[in-house]
């Protein structure tokens, strides 16, 4: 009888309850896992030691990614059974490999080449066995459909870029988690428009897993970082959302989102990509050093230097990214090149305005001080 019910069960018929259940399941598993991780980390001294680049001054556990992984795994292996099982099982397999790579890096430090090869393996298997890839550019820059192998290689590049972009922005409390929460919510909305219940479920589950993390990440007494375990994991999941959305939208050409898919995706991951490209340029062109050599030239470090707290920095960046997504969605029916131009202009203005405003305040204070001294 149960098998018959499951055979005819369609989550779309009970979408609100279904998504609420996915959120609550991920939330409860994540929330209940964090106290155990904190206790084990303290007993075994699995802590991050403050260094010259650290934004914190005390030893802090770095295994928050474990709870995020467990909560997503529970959702996929339980209620995922009535969804796109093949796709979700391959996604889970990729998450598991990256989870252990990140865990080893957090505990013992892993060579960058090993991490890179692991990422390539995971992404390559996922692309080949699910055929979920970026098929074309939707007419952007005059490019429509890509040849198969160029499509595969470009999709690999997008995965690796986004995975490492989220890893790089994990420098202040709440930033990587906050942007991942925003991205998951944005994709949940887009997948809702497309009626893709499998991706809606995972997007909502990601939200449920990240809310408890942010609560502990911002805590003073029970603080925890997501570490490479978490940043690689959420980067991979967000990258999967990006590729799945572009792939499905290209296939369903009648979709109302077809004309704007690349720009919508870019608006969601705007800050991680902006900061990654900016930091690579600074390191390679200006300082003539390895792009993988850590420093304090990230945009979030610039916010901290202006006097913003971690919470204020995260809030500003997430709000700006949300504004960009709203603008991209509102102009989704315009010419795709106009959409891209508008996104780049608005994004540049919003992120530059904060620094221009503070420079203006500093200049005004200096002029006032000089005027007072001259009197």
PyMOL commands that set and color helices and strands:
alter all, ss='L'
color gray80, all
select helices_A, chain A and resi 2-8+11-43+65-77+79-82+85-108+112-130+140-142+148-168+175-194+197-217+227-251+261-268+270-286+299-305+310-330+336-374
alter helices_A, ss='H'
color red, helices_A
select strands_A, chain A and resi 47-48+60-61
alter strands_A, ss='S'
color yellow, strands_A
deselect
rebuild
show_as cartoon
